[in-house]
Amino acid sequence: MLEDLYIKPYLLSLMALRPSALFGVVMAQPFYAGLLHDWADRTVDTHTEILELGCGPGLLSHTLAARPGCSVLGLDRAPSMIQAARRRPGAAQFAVGDATETGLSDGRFDCVVGASILNVVADPVALVREARRLSRGRVSFLVPSRRMTAVTAARFAERHRLGAWSRAVLSMWSTHARKLDEGELEVIFHTAGFAAPRVDHYLDGLVVGVSADR
Ligand SMILES: C[S@@+](CC[C@H](N)C(=O)[O-])C[C@H]1O[C@@H](n2cnc3c(N)ncnc32)[C@H](O)[C@@H]1O
């Protein structure tokens, strides 16, 4: 198939050599952009001062910053991601920094969010604790679920008639990303100080969003 012969080897080379370009391709896929929109619609709603942790090349930060009255800071520890985010047109601001130890002041944001970072950092509890410290309202993270396997991802791609690029992106996501299940997420949120985290499902359950209010 086209994606096995050409697209996946190209994406793998981006992963090794230019991760910011890889996540630019990921974010351009309609299924992924739609996922970020759905999650933001459900979690950000009326919040206006937003921090995005692990913003990568910044698509979500810029999308949120285009909402009326919203101001968004995107933070990522990789300078190449922040350079790519700043090159995109949009109103979000960006900074290089460690999301588990930002140095920003307590309760500075209405809402602190992060997509595909909770499953990446070495200490997820430290990440949620820092997000809780920085938020005076909501904290929400989006992560691939343990239900996402090569088989369930391929079924999803077929059911939703994804194009070759989206199929390749989803297939790589399913094989390369670290996954977390609902129980693990609830333990992480409880340990970080949240009594009642809420779990939402996306992409037919392949992805979960976990949110809590202060
Ligand atoms: C899998 S990418 C996700 C990017 C983007 N949020 C998305 O949905 O495509 C994970 C991002 O988290 C960033 N990251 C990982 N650990 C981090 C940390 N401790 N502090 C800040 N950013 C971090 C990486 O540089 C990368 O841009």
The ligand as a Gaussian input file, in Angstrom:
#p B3LYP/6-31G(d) Opt

LIG

0 1
 C        3.770000      14.021000      21.139000
 S        4.152000      15.732000      21.031000
 C        2.551000      16.467000      21.020000
 C        2.546000      17.828000      20.400000
 C        1.163000      18.478000      20.294000
 N        0.621000      18.794000      21.599000
 C        0.202000      17.605000      19.524000
 O       -0.915000      17.348000      19.980000
 O        0.553000      17.156000      18.428000
 C        4.724000      16.016000      22.683000
 C        5.243000      17.419000      22.868000
 O        5.531000      17.614000      24.249000
 C        6.779000      18.268000      24.367000
 N        7.323000      17.913000      25.695000
 C        7.696000      16.705000      26.155000
 N        8.112000      16.783000      27.438000
 C        7.966000      18.091000      27.801000
 C        8.224000      18.823000      28.995000
 N        8.694000      18.226000      30.101000
 N        7.956000      20.152000      29.003000
 C        7.471000      20.767000      27.890000
 N        7.226000      20.135000      26.736000
 C        7.461000      18.809000      26.684000
 C        7.604000      17.736000      23.199000
 O        8.670000      18.606000      22.873000
 C        6.539000      17.675000      22.106000
 O        6.423000      18.881000      21.405000

